[in-house]
């Protein structure tokens, strides 16, 4: 009986050691995968933010141009009307 128990124990220890090694390797892979997912999510968020900033910048620039043109037209019309009233 002692021979069987002494033979079975190293096999159990060896399989337990293999299991622990596999568990550590899997944990390391999971850690790397989660880090990569975190980096990818951060990169996507930065890209979306840059696109959103560019889009709102285009809209603001368009509104600025329209307001400047409208201001120039209004000032020109008021100036000519005032000049016509003063001379007329």
TILUMMI-420269 format. One line per field, with one value per atom (N, C-alpha, C, O, CB): atom name; x, y, z; chain; residue number from 1. Coordinates in steps of 0.02 Angstrom, whole numbers. Glycine has a CB too. Example, Ala and Ser with C-alpha at 12.3 -4.5 7.8 and 13.67 -1.06 7.14 Angstrom:
2
site	(N, CA, C, O, CB, N, CA, C, O, CB)
px	(660, 615, 660, 712, 565, 642, 684, 645, 670, 704)
py	(-284, -225, -165, -166, -224, -112, -53, 2, 57, -30)
pz	(390, 390, 390, 423, 452, 354, 357, 394, 402, 286)
unit	(A, A, A, A, A, A, A, A, A, A)
pos	(1, 1, 1, 1, 1, 2, 2, 2, 2, 2)
This chain:
88
site	(N, CA, C, O, CB, N, CA, C, O, CB, N, CA, C, O, CB, N, CA, C, O, CB, N, CA, C, O, CB, N, CA, C, O, CB, N, CA, C, O, CB, N, CA, C, O, CB, N, CA, C, O, CB, N, CA, C, O, CB, N, CA, C, O, CB, N, CA, C, O, CB, N, CA, C, O, CB, N, CA, C, O, CB, N, CA, C, O, CB, N, CA, C, O, CB, N, CA, C, O, CB, N, CA, C, O, CB, N, CA, C, O, CB, N, CA, C, O, CB, N, CA, C, O, CB, N, CA, C, O, CB, N, CA, C, O, CB, N, CA, C, O, CB, N, CA, C, O, CB, N, CA, C, O, CB, N, CA, C, O, CB, N, CA, C, O, CB, N, CA, C, O, CB, N, CA, C, O, CB, N, CA, C, O, CB, N, CA, C, O, CB, N, CA, C, O, CB, N, CA, C, O, CB, N, CA, C, O, CB, N, CA, C, O, CB, N, CA, C, O, CB, N, CA, C, O, CB, N, CA, C, O, CB, N, CA, C, O, CB, N, CA, C, O, CB, N, CA, C, O, CB, N, CA, C, O, CB, N, CA, C, O, CB, N, CA, C, O, CB, N, CA, C, O, CB, N, CA, C, O, CB, N, CA, C, O, CB, N, CA, C, O, CB, N, CA, C, O, CB, N, CA, C, O, CB, N, CA, C, O, CB, N, CA, C, O, CB, N, CA, C, O, CB, N, CA, C, O, CB, N, CA, C, O, CB, N, CA, C, O, CB, N, CA, C, O, CB, N, CA, C, O, CB, N, CA, C, O, CB, N, CA, C, O, CB, N, CA, C, O, CB, N, CA, C, O, CB, N, CA, C, O, CB, N, CA, C, O, CB, N, CA, C, O, CB, N, CA, C, O, CB, N, CA, C, O, CB, N, CA, C, O, CB, N, CA, C, O, CB, N, CA, C, O, CB, N, CA, C, O, CB, N, CA, C, O, CB, N, CA, C, O, CB, N, CA, C, O, CB, N, CA, C, O, CB, N, CA, C, O, CB, N, CA, C, O, CB, N, CA, C, O, CB, N, CA, C, O, CB, N, CA, C, O, CB, N, CA, C, O, CB, N, CA, C, O, CB, N, CA, C, O, CB, N, CA, C, O, CB, N, CA, C, O, CB, N, CA, C, O, CB, N, CA, C, O, CB)
px	(40, 0, 42, 25, -45, 97, 139, 167, 176, 195, 180, 209, 158, 177, 229, 95, 44, 33, 28, -22, 30, 19, 79, 70, 4, 139, 197, 201, 226, 262, 176, 175, 119, 129, 168, 63, 6, 17, -7, -58, 50, 60, 101, 80, 94, 157, 193, 152, 157, 259, 112, 71, 19, 7, 36, -11, -60, -25, -51, -94, 33, 69, 88, 84, 131, 109, 128, 67, 73, 159, 11, -49, -73, -97, -105, -67, -86, -39, -61, -85, 24, 73, 58, 62, 146, 42, 23, -39, -43, 11, -88, -149, -134, -161, -199, -91, -73, -36, -48, -30, 9, 44, -4, 0, 98, -50, -100, -143, -160, -144, -161, -201, -163, -191, -222, -99, -59, -52, -56, 11, -42, -35, -100, -99, -15, -155, -221, -233, -259, -277, -215, -223, -180, -202, -205, -120, -76, -105, -103, -5, -131, -163, -223, -232, -184, -264, -322, -301, -333, -364, -248, -224, -201, -217, -167, -163, -141, -199, -201, -92, -248, -307, -347, -369, -351, -357, -394, -357, -388, -407, -291, -252, -259, -266, -178, -257, -265, -335, -342, -252, -386, -454, -460, -493, -504, -428, -430, -396, -421, -395, -338, -303, -346, -350, -235, -376, -418, -478, -494, -443, -510, -567, -545, -581, -600, -488, -462, -447, -462, -399, -418, -403, -467, -470, -363, -517, -581, -613, -640, -629, -611, -640, -604, -636, -637, -538, -500, -518, -525, -425, -524, -543, -612, -621, -541, -661, -728, -728, -761, -776, -690, -686, -656, -680, -643, -604, -572, -621, -624, -509, -659, -708, -763, -783, -740, -786, -838, -813, -850, -861, -752, -724, -718, -734, -655, -695, -689, -757, -764, -655, -807, -874, -903, -929, -920, -898, -924, -884, -912, -924, -819, -779, -801, -804, -705, -818, -843, -909, -919, -852, -953, -1018, -1008, -1038, -1064, -965, -952, -921, -939, -906, -874, -843, -895, -894, -786, -939, -992, -1037, -1055, -1033, -1056, -1098, -1062, -1093, -1120, -997, -958, -957, -967, -886, -946, -944, -1012, -1016, -923, -1065, -1133, -1147, -1174, -1186, -1129, -1144, -1103, -1128, -1130, -1040, -1000, -1029, -1032, -928, -1051, -1081, -1146, -1158, -1093, -1187, -1250, -1238, -1273, -1290, -1188, -1171, -1149, -1170, -1116, -1107, -1083, -1142, -1144, -1031, -1188, -1246, -1289, -1310, -1287, -1304, -1346, -1313, -1346, -1360, -1249, -1213, -1214, -1224, -1141, -1203, -1203, -1272, -1277, -1182, -1324, -1392, -1409, -1435, -1444, -1394, -1409, -1368, -1394, -1395, -1305, -1263, -1290, -1294, -1191, -1309, -1336, -1403, -1417, -1342, -1445, -1510, -1500, -1535, -1553, -1453, -1438, -1410, -1429, -1388, -1366, -1337, -1391, -1392, -1281, -1436, -1491, -1537, -1562, -1530, -1549, -1593, -1561, -1595, -1610, -1494, -1458, -1455, -1461, -1388, -1445, -1438, -1506, -1511, -1395, -1556, -1620, -1667, -1723, -1650)
py	(-60, 0, 63, 113, 0, 61, 121, 137, 195, 112, 87, 98, 135, 181, 30, 115, 148, 220, 265, 110, 233, 302, 346, 404, 303, 319, 360, 374, 426, 326, 327, 339, 387, 428, 274, 384, 426, 498, 544, 399, 508, 577, 619, 675, 576, 597, 639, 654, 709, 606, 606, 619, 672, 716, 554, 670, 721, 788, 839, 701, 789, 852, 879, 939, 842, 833, 855, 882, 934, 797, 849, 874, 939, 983, 821, 945, 1007, 1063, 1120, 999, 1048, 1098, 1118, 1177, 1070, 1068, 1084, 1128, 1175, 1019, 1111, 1151, 1223, 1270, 1118, 1230, 1298, 1336, 1396, 1293, 1303, 1336, 1358, 1413, 1289, 1313, 1330, 1388, 1433, 1269, 1388, 1442, 1508, 1560, 1427, 1508, 1569, 1594, 1654, 1557, 1547, 1567, 1597, 1647, 1506, 1566, 1593, 1661, 1706, 1544, 1670, 1735, 1788, 1845, 1729, 1770, 1817, 1836, 1894, 1788, 1786, 1801, 1846, 1893, 1735, 1832, 1875, 1946, 1994, 1846, 1952, 2019, 2057, 2117, 2013, 2024, 2056, 2074, 2128, 2011, 2029, 2041, 2100, 2143, 1978, 2104, 2160, 2226, 2277, 2147, 2224, 2285, 2307, 2367, 2273, 2260, 2276, 2304, 2353, 2215, 2274, 2299, 2370, 2412, 2253, 2383, 2450, 2500, 2556, 2449, 2481, 2527, 2540, 2596, 2497, 2487, 2495, 2541, 2584, 2427, 2532, 2574, 2647, 2692, 2549, 2657, 2725, 2757, 2815, 2725, 2718, 2743, 2761, 2813, 2690, 2717, 2732, 2795, 2836, 2673, 2803, 2862, 2925, 2976, 2857, 2922, 2981, 2997, 3055, 2968, 2945, 2956, 2988, 3035, 2891, 2961, 2990, 3063, 3105, 2949, 3076, 3145, 3192, 3247, 3147, 3170, 3211, 3225, 3281, 3177, 3174, 3183, 3231, 3274, 3115, 3225, 3269, 3341, 3387, 3245, 3351, 3418, 3449, 3507, 3417, 3409, 3433, 3452, 3504, 3380, 3410, 3423, 3488, 3529, 3364, 3496, 3556, 3618, 3672, 3550, 3609, 3665, 3688, 3748, 3645, 3641, 3659, 3697, 3746, 3597, 3674, 3708, 3778, 3826, 3667, 3785, 3851, 3898, 3956, 3845, 3872, 3913, 3936, 3994, 3876, 3890, 3908, 3962, 4009, 3846, 3956, 4007, 4074, 4126, 3984, 4073, 4134, 4169, 4229, 4119, 4131, 4159, 4189, 4244, 4106, 4152, 4176, 4240, 4288, 4122, 4240, 4301, 4360, 4417, 4288, 4350, 4405, 4432, 4493, 4383, 4387, 4409, 4446, 4499, 4349, 4420, 4452, 4521, 4569, 4409, 4526, 4590, 4640, 4698, 4581, 4618, 4662, 4686, 4745, 4627, 4642, 4661, 4710, 4761, 4598, 4697, 4742, 4811, 4862, 4712, 4812, 4877, 4915, 4975, 4866, 4881, 4913, 4942, 4999, 4864, 4904, 4928, 4987, 5037, 4871, 4983, 5039, 5100, 5156, 5018, 5091, 5148, 5182, 5244, 5125, 5143, 5172, 5205, 5258, 5119, 5175, 5206, 5272, 5321, 5158, 5274, 5335, 5388, 5446, 5321, 5369, 5416, 5443, 5503, 5383, 5401, 5422, 5470, 5518, 5361, 5456, 5499, 5568, 5619, 5466, 5567, 5630, 5672, 5733, 5618, 5642, 5678, 5692, 5738, 5638, 5655, 5660, 5706, 5714, 5597)
pz	(0, 0, 0, -32, 59, 36, 38, -31, -48, 88, -70, -136, -180, -216, -169, -178, -218, -196, -239, -214, -131, -108, -124, -139, -33, -119, -135, -210, -231, -111, -251, -323, -343, -388, -361, -310, -329, -307, -341, -300, -253, -230, -279, -294, -163, -304, -351, -414, -441, -372, -436, -495, -479, -520, -518, -420, -400, -394, -417, -334, -363, -356, -425, -437, -313, -468, -535, -573, -606, -575, -569, -604, -572, -608, -602, -507, -474, -496, -507, -397, -501, -524, -596, -614, -518, -638, -708, -710, -749, -747, -668, -665, -643, -672, -617, -593, -570, -623, -632, -506, -659, -714, -769, -794, -744, -786, -837, -813, -852, -854, -750, -722, -725, -745, -650, -706, -710, -781, -795, -679, -828, -898, -924, -959, -941, -906, -927, -896, -930, -908, -833, -800, -834, -842, -725, -853, -887, -955, -975, -895, -992, -1057, -1048, -1087, -1092, -997, -984, -967, -989, -927, -929, -910, -971, -979, -858, -1015, -1077, -1122, -1152, -1114, -1127, -1169, -1143, -1182, -1173, -1078, -1049, -1058, -1071, -975, -1052, -1063, -1136, -1150, -1046, -1182, -1253, -1266, -1303, -1297, -1237, -1246, -1218, -1248, -1211, -1161, -1131, -1178, -1188, -1062, -1206, -1253, -1315, -1339, -1273, -1341, -1401, -1386, -1427, -1425, -1329, -1311, -1303, -1325, -1246, -1273, -1264, -1332, -1343, -1220, -1377, -1444, -1482, -1514, -1483, -1478, -1511, -1483, -1520, -1504, -1417, -1385, -1409, -1423, -1308, -1413, -1437, -1509, -1527, -1430, -1551, -1621, -1627, -1665, -1660, -1588, -1589, -1566, -1595, -1546, -1514, -1488, -1540, -1549, -1423, -1575, -1627, -1684, -1710, -1654, -1703, -1757, -1735, -1774, -1778, -1673, -1648, -1644, -1661, -1578, -1621, -1617, -1687, -1697, -1582, -1734, -1803, -1831, -1864, -1848, -1818, -1844, -1814, -1850, -1828, -1748, -1717, -1738, -1743, -1640, -1750, -1774, -1843, -1856, -1777, -1887, -1953, -1948, -1983, -1997, -1905, -1896, -1869, -1893, -1849, -1819, -1790, -1841, -1845, -1729, -1881, -1932, -1983, -2005, -1966, -2003, -2050, -2022, -2058, -2068, -1959, -1927, -1923, -1932, -1858, -1910, -1907, -1975, -1980, -1885, -2028, -2096, -2114, -2141, -2148, -2100, -2116, -2076, -2104, -2100, -2012, -1972, -1997, -1996, -1898, -2018, -2044, -2109, -2120, -2055, -2153, -2216, -2203, -2232, -2263, -2158, -2141, -2110, -2126, -2093, -2067, -2037, -2090, -2089, -1984, -2136, -2190, -2232, -2251, -2234, -2248, -2289, -2251, -2280, -2309, -2188, -2148, -2142, -2150, -2078, -2127, -2120, -2185, -2186, -2096, -2241, -2306, -2322, -2345, -2361, -2310, -2324, -2279, -2304, -2313, -2216, -2170, -2189, -2186, -2097, -2207, -2226, -2289, -2292, -2238, -2340, -2401, -2389, -2417, -2455, -2347, -2331, -2294, -2308, -2288, -2248, -2211, -2258, -2253, -2153, -2302, -2350, -2396, -2411, -2391, -2419, -2462, -2424, -2453, -2487, -2362, -2322, -2310, -2313, -2254, -2297, -2286, -2349, -2346, -2260, -2407, -2469, -2502, -2543, -2516, -2484, -2519, -2489, -2514, -2523)
unit	(A, A, A, A, A, A, A, A, A, A, A, A, A, A, A, A, A, A, A, A, A, A, A, A, A, A, A, A, A, A, A, A, A, A, A, A, A, A, A, A, A, A, A, A, A, A, A, A, A, A, A, A, A, A, A, A, A, A, A, A, A, A, A, A, A, A, A, A, A, A, A, A, A, A, A, A, A, A, A, A, A, A, A, A, A, A, A, A, A, A, A, A, A, A, A, A, A, A, A, A, A, A, A, A, A, A, A, A, A, A, A, A, A, A, A, A, A, A, A, A, A, A, A, A, A, A, A, A, A, A, A, A, A, A, A, A, A, A, A, A, A, A, A, A, A, A, A, A, A, A, A, A, A, A, A, A, A, A, A, A, A, A, A, A, A, A, A, A, A, A, A, A, A, A, A, A, A, A, A, A, A, A, A, A, A, A, A, A, A, A, A, A, A, A, A, A, A, A, A, A, A, A, A, A, A, A, A, A, A, A, A, A, A, A, A, A, A, A, A, A, A, A, A, A, A, A, A, A, A, A, A, A, A, A, A, A, A, A, A, A, A, A, A, A, A, A, A, A, A, A, A, A, A, A, A, A, A, A, A, A, A, A, A, A, A, A, A, A, A, A, A, A, A, A, A, A, A, A, A, A, A, A, A, A, A, A, A, A, A, A, A, A, A, A, A, A, A, A, A, A, A, A, A, A, A, A, A, A, A, A, A, A, A, A, A, A, A, A, A, A, A, A, A, A, A, A, A, A, A, A, A, A, A, A, A, A, A, A, A, A, A, A, A, A, A, A, A, A, A, A, A, A, A, A, A, A, A, A, A, A, A, A, A, A, A, A, A, A, A, A, A, A, A, A, A, A, A, A, A, A, A, A, A, A, A, A, A, A, A, A, A, A, A, A, A, A, A, A, A, A, A, A, A, A, A, A, A, A, A, A, A, A, A, A, A, A, A, A, A, A, A, A, A, A, A, A, A, A, A, A, A, A, A, A, A, A, A, A, A, A)
pos	(1, 1, 1, 1, 1, 2, 2, 2, 2, 2, 3, 3, 3, 3, 3, 4, 4, 4, 4, 4, 5, 5, 5, 5, 5, 6, 6, 6, 6, 6, 7, 7, 7, 7, 7, 8, 8, 8, 8, 8, 9, 9, 9, 9, 9, 10, 10, 10, 10, 10, 11, 11, 11, 11, 11, 12, 12, 12, 12, 12, 13, 13, 13, 13, 13, 14, 14, 14, 14, 14, 15, 15, 15, 15, 15, 16, 16, 16, 16, 16, 17, 17, 17, 17, 17, 18, 18, 18, 18, 18, 19, 19, 19, 19, 19, 20, 20, 20, 20, 20, 21, 21, 21, 21, 21, 22, 22, 22, 22, 22, 23, 23, 23, 23, 23, 24, 24, 24, 24, 24, 25, 25, 25, 25, 25, 26, 26, 26, 26, 26, 27, 27, 27, 27, 27, 28, 28, 28, 28, 28, 29, 29, 29, 29, 29, 30, 30, 30, 30, 30, 31, 31, 31, 31, 31, 32, 32, 32, 32, 32, 33, 33, 33, 33, 33, 34, 34, 34, 34, 34, 35, 35, 35, 35, 35, 36, 36, 36, 36, 36, 37, 37, 37, 37, 37, 38, 38, 38, 38, 38, 39, 39, 39, 39, 39, 40, 40, 40, 40, 40, 41, 41, 41, 41, 41, 42, 42, 42, 42, 42, 43, 43, 43, 43, 43, 44, 44, 44, 44, 44, 45, 45, 45, 45, 45, 46, 46, 46, 46, 46, 47, 47, 47, 47, 47, 48, 48, 48, 48, 48, 49, 49, 49, 49, 49, 50, 50, 50, 50, 50, 51, 51, 51, 51, 51, 52, 52, 52, 52, 52, 53, 53, 53, 53, 53, 54, 54, 54, 54, 54, 55, 55, 55, 55, 55, 56, 56, 56, 56, 56, 57, 57, 57, 57, 57, 58, 58, 58, 58, 58, 59, 59, 59, 59, 59, 60, 60, 60, 60, 60, 61, 61, 61, 61, 61, 62, 62, 62, 62, 62, 63, 63, 63, 63, 63, 64, 64, 64, 64, 64, 65, 65, 65, 65, 65, 66, 66, 66, 66, 66, 67, 67, 67, 67, 67, 68, 68, 68, 68, 68, 69, 69, 69, 69, 69, 70, 70, 70, 70, 70, 71, 71, 71, 71, 71, 72, 72, 72, 72, 72, 73, 73, 73, 73, 73, 74, 74, 74, 74, 74, 75, 75, 75, 75, 75, 76, 76, 76, 76, 76, 77, 77, 77, 77, 77, 78, 78, 78, 78, 78, 79, 79, 79, 79, 79, 80, 80, 80, 80, 80, 81, 81, 81, 81, 81, 82, 82, 82, 82, 82, 83, 83, 83, 83, 83, 84, 84, 84, 84, 84, 85, 85, 85, 85, 85, 86, 86, 86, 86, 86, 87, 87, 87, 87, 87, 88, 88, 88, 88, 88)
